[in-house]
Amino acid sequence: MSKIDGSNIINNMKLKLNNRDEEIASPKELLSVQELLRLKSFTFQDIIVIINGTIIPDEDYDIPQIKEADDVKMLHIFGGG
């Protein structure tokens, strides 16, 4: 579903993020991992991202690849002892 906001078309992308249904407002039909991290205000350093069961390498985080109905998991890795 799209709507016009000023001169931009805003897409409401529906996807599953960490097992929750989410609706993301974006002017694009495809989002990069970096864009989704920014939109969701995720600032963790060590994050593993899985899209539809595929682990995304860090070097691909800037490639637009997240689309409507994708199943995205963002896992924060931390140590403890």
C-alpha positions in Angstrom: 0.0 0.0 0.0 1.3 3.5 -0.9 0.4 7.0 -0.1 1.7 10.4 -1.3 3.4 12.5 1.4 4.4 15.8 -0.2 6.4 14.9 -3.2 7.4 11.5 -1.9 5.5 8.2 -2.3 5.6 6.3 1.0 5.2 2.6 0.9 4.0 0.7 3.9 6.0 -2.4 3.7 4.6 -5.3 5.7 7.2 -7.9 6.9 8.0 -10.1 9.8 10.8 -8.7 12.0 12.0 -10.9 14.8 8.8 -13.0 14.7 6.6 -9.9 14.9 4.4 -8.4 12.1 5.8 -5.0 11.3 4.7 -2.3 8.9 7.6 -0.1 7.8 7.0 3.3 6.2 9.6 3.8 3.4 9.9 5.7 0.1 11.4 2.6 -1.4 10.1 -0.8 -2.4 13.4 -2.5 -1.3 15.3 -1.7 1.8 18.9 -2.4 2.7 19.8 -3.9 6.1 21.4 -0.6 7.0 18.2 1.3 6.2 16.1 -1.1 8.3 18.5 -0.8 11.2 18.3 3.0 11.0 14.5 3.0 10.7 14.1 0.7 13.7 16.8 2.6 15.7 18.9 -0.5 16.2 22.3 0.7 17.2 24.0 -2.5 18.4 27.5 -3.2 17.1 27.3 -6.9 16.6 24.2 -7.9 14.8 23.5 -11.0 12.7 20.8 -10.5 10.1 18.9 -13.4 8.5 16.4 -12.8 5.6 14.1 -15.7 4.7 16.6 -18.1 6.3 19.7 -16.7 4.6 22.4 -15.1 6.7 23.4 -11.8 5.2 27.2 -11.0 5.3 28.1 -7.6 6.8 29.5 -6.4 3.5 26.0 -6.7 1.9 24.2 -4.6 4.5 24.1 -1.6 2.2 22.5 -3.6 -0.7 18.7 -3.1 -1.0 17.2 -6.6 -0.6 14.4 -6.5 2.0 11.0 -6.5 0.4 7.3 -6.9 1.3 6.5 -10.1 3.2 10.1 -11.0 4.0 10.9 -12.8 7.3 13.8 -10.8 8.8 15.6 -11.7 12.0 18.1 -9.3 13.6 20.1 -11.0 16.4 22.3 -9.0 18.7 25.4 -11.0 19.7 26.9 -10.2 23.1 29.2 -12.0 25.5 29.0 -12.7 29.1 30.7 -14.6 31.7 
